[in-house]
Amino acid sequence: MNSTYCDNDSIRHHDCVVLYGGESEEREVSLHSGENVAQALRKAGIETDLYDWNPAKMREFLALGYKKVFIALHGGTGENGMVQAMLEMAAIPFTGVRMRTAAICIDKLASKTIVSGLTNVNVPAGKSLAVSQLDDRWNMPENDRWRDVEAIGYPLIVKPSRNGSSVGVSWVERYEEIDDAVRAAAIAPDEIILFEQCICGHELTVAMLNGKALGVCRIIPKTKFYDYEAKYNRDDTQYLTPSGLGDDFDGDLCKKAEEVARALDCCDGVVRIDFLANDNLDPYFLEVNTVPGMTSHSLVPKIANQAGIEFHQLCKMIVDMAK
């Protein structure tokens, strides 16, 4: 696979298409997800094309007349509601959540605020700062620049609000590291930077199918946290499904995930809801992935497989749910 360019002109026209690639920081992951999904759908007997998404060619894509779209775009216009809006307006059935939900869930600050207000699920304490406000911070004396952030306590997590795959995420253990962490998180002029309390203990995720939990996976990275390297490039990250923290814990976490899904109205197709739990096994909501990864390292396929659903079956189920 050519990971930087895909020739849309060579597409064989079928009724179903996988949208992949795109323009976001997560393009590389999306290319792998899309390839895997297309192969799985073909294995399931569905003739499927691949289309490398380009927002500037929206009209050309619609002219191809596809009857069903599998969205495998991570981040950017593929996950912020733009692609969903286009398909809704064109009355083309597509996989996953609707436009409004995508726009809310891509924004970690917005989704965390809603979950905090509408559920009893814990969220990490934190602060936010718009990239547009950074000039004022850089003009402050270095020793005073991040004192309000430091009050959250160490270690703290610094990350962009509207990006996935742990792009731009930093683990910060001392004041002197905050400047670099902020620069890494400021990936776009309109980005919001989050400074969050680090919930140290267990990294967990719940795979959801139409609003119902399929199961829990506990992630044990060899790195400090589940960063991009641990997600996609390393083979020493451990994945435990069930979590190994007890049936009662997994059952309770699944209920919390379903509560989050209802609050955020993300009960269409497959989504993944991430949590952290401290050493006392108190879970904290982290974020929702409305277009979860479908690579060989991805968590939704692992959880589905544990629930007795093979990957090609899962992909077919997702396509069958497209509306």
N, C-alpha and C positions, 0 to 999 in steps of 0.2 A: 504493500500500500504506500502510495506517495502521501506523506503526512502533511504536506504543505499546499498541495494543489490537486484538485479532482476535476476531471473533464466532464462537465455537465452535458456537453454536446454529444457525448457517446452513449447517453442513456438509452436503454431499450425501454419502450413505453409499456408499463403495466398499470394496473389499477391502483396498486399500493406503492407508496414511496416512503423511504426513511430520510427525513431531513437531518443532516449532520454537518460537522465542520463549523461553519459560521465564522464570526469575526471577533469573538471574545477571547479573553486570556485562557479560557478552557478549551480552545479549539482542538488541541492535540488529543485531549481525553475524549472529546466528542467524536472525533474521527474513529477512534478505536471502538467506542460504544456503537456507533452507527454500523460499522462493518460487522460487529458481532450480532447485532439485531437483525440485519439483512440476511445473514447466513442462517440464523435461527428461524426466521420466517420462511425462508425457502425450504428448510428442512421440514417445517410444519406444513408445507404444501402451498404456501402463498407466494405467488410470483411478485417479486419486490424489486423496485429500483432504489438507487441511492442518489441523493441530490445534495451537493455541497451548497449550503445556504449562503446567500448574499443578499442583504437587505436592499441593495440598489437594484436588484433584478426581481423584485416582487411581481411585477406585471408579467415578466417572462415565465416565472414559475407557475402562476395561476393559469396562464394560457395552455400549459401542458395538460390540464384537465384531469388531474388525479382525483380518484373517488375516495381515497382514504390516506391519511398522513400519520406516520409514526414520528413523533418529535423526539429526536435524540440529540438535541442541542443543549449544551450546558452553558449557562451564563448568557450575558448579552441580550440581544433581541429575541433569542430563542427561549429565554426563560423569564424575561421581564414583562411578558404580556403582549408584545408587539406581534409576534408570529401568531399567537393565539387569537388576537384581535382580527388579523388579516383573514385567518381561516374561518372564524365565526362569521365575519361579514360576507365571505364568499360562500358560506353554507357548505363548507367541506368538512366532513367528520375528521376529527383528529384525536390523538391520544392525550390523556392527562387532564390537568386542571384547566379551568376556564381563564379568560383574560384577567378578570379582576383578582382572582386568587393568585395567579402567577405574579402580578404586579406587587401584591402585598408580601408574598412569601420570599421573593428575591431580596427583599429588604429586611435584614435581620433585626434592625431596630424596630421597624413597624410590626413585624410578627411577634417579637418579644413583648412589645407594649400591649398588643391585643391579647396574647396568652396570659400576661400578668393581670389584665383587667377582667377577662371573661372566664378564667379557670382558677382552680386552686393549685395549679402546677407551679412549682418554684422556677424562677429565672435568676441567672447570676446578676449580682449588683454591678453597676457600671456607669460610665459617662459616654457622651458622644460629642464629636466635634466635626463640623463641616470642613472639607478641604479649603473652601473659600475663606475660612477664618484663620488659616494657618499663618498668613503673613503677620497678623497681630502677635501670634505666639512666638514666631521667630524673632520679632523685635523686642521681646521681653528679655530681661537678664537670664542667663542660662540657669542659674540656681533657683529661679522662681517659675520657670516656664511650665513645668509639669507638676507643681506641688499639689494641685487639686486632684490630678490623676493619681499621684503617688498615694493619696489618702485611701484609695481602694484597697491597697495592700499588695504585697508581693507573694508569689509571682502573679503577674497579671498578663492578660492576653490583649494584644493590639491587633486589630484586623479591619478590613473594609467591610462596610455593612452590606454591599450589594455584589459580592463576588463569592464564588464557590471553589471547591477543590483545594481549599486551604491556601489559595494564592494570596500573597500579601499578609499572611498571618505570622505573628511573632510571639514568642514566649519571652517575657521580660522579667528579669530577676533583680535589677538594680536601676537606679535613676539614670545612670549614664547611658543605658541602652535604649531609652525611650525615643530619642531623636531619630535614630536609625529605624526603629520599628514604625514610627509615624511616616517616615519617607517611604517605607515599603508598602504601607497600607494606602497611601495617597495615590492610587492607581488611575484616578480620573478626576478632572476638575470639579465634577459634581458629586463626588463620592462623600460618604459620611464615614468617619473613622470611629470605631468603637474601642473603648478601653473597658475590659471586663475582668471582674473577679475570677481568678482561676479556681475552678472546683477540682481539686486534686483527688484522684482516686481511681475512677473507672470511666472509660469512654464506651458509650453504648449507642446503638441505633436500633430502630424498630422499622421493619418494612411493612407498608400498608397497601392493601388491595381493596379499592372501593370503600375506604374508610374503616376497614377491619384489619386488625394486626395479624400479620403472618408469623411473627416471631421476633426474638431479640438476638442481637449479635453483640458480644463484648469484644472490643478491639484492644489488643495489647501490643503497642508499638515498642520498638527498641529505641526509638528517638524520644525526646522529651515529651512530645505530644504527637497526635496523628496528623502530621504535616504532609505536604505534597510528596516528599521523598518516600515517606512511609506508605502512602496510599498507592503510588504508582510505580516506584522504581526499586523498592526493596522486597526481598522475599523472606525476611525474618519477622515481619509483623504477624502476630497470632490473631486468629479469629475464632471465637468460641460461640457456637450456636447449638443449644441454649447457652446462656451467659456463664453458667457455672456458679452463679450467685444465689441459686435456689429457685424452685418453681414459683414460690409465692412472690419473690421479687420480680421475676419475669412477667408473671400474670398481672401484677400491679402496674408495672411499666407499660405493658400493652394497653391497659385501661387508660393510663395517662396519655398515651399516644393517641388513642381514639378520641379522648377529650380535646386534645390539641387540634386534631384534624377537624372536628366539628366546629371549634371556635374559629378556625381559619378557613373553613369551607373548602378544605382540600380533600374531598372524598371521591374524586374521580380518578380512576386508573390507579397506577402505582406511584406512591411517594415514599420518601424515607424521612423519618423524624429522628433527629439526633439529640442525645441527652448526655449529661455528665452526672456521675454520682460520687459523693464524698465517701470517706471511709465508714461512715455510719449508714451507708446505702440510701441516703436521701437524694432522689433524682432532681436534676435541674434541666429544664428545656433549653436547648441550644439553638436549633434552627430546623427548617423544613427544606428538603430538597425535592422540588416538584418535578424535576427531570433527573432522577437519580442515575448514576453511572451504570453502564452495562458492559464494562470491560472485564478482563479475566481477574482483576483485583477487586471488583465491585462487590458491595455488600448485599444489595437486594437479591441478586442471583444466588448467593450463598444461603441466605435466609430462606428463600423460596425452595431451594433444593432440600434443605432440612425439613421443610414442610411437605415434601413429597412432590414438588412441582419442578420438572426439568426445565432448562432454560428455553428451549424451543416452545414448550407448552406455555410458559409464562409470557413469552413474546406474543404468541397467538392470542392468549387471553386478553392481553392489553389491547391488541388491535381489534379484537371482537367487541371491546368495550368503547371503542372510539365513537364519539357522537358530535 
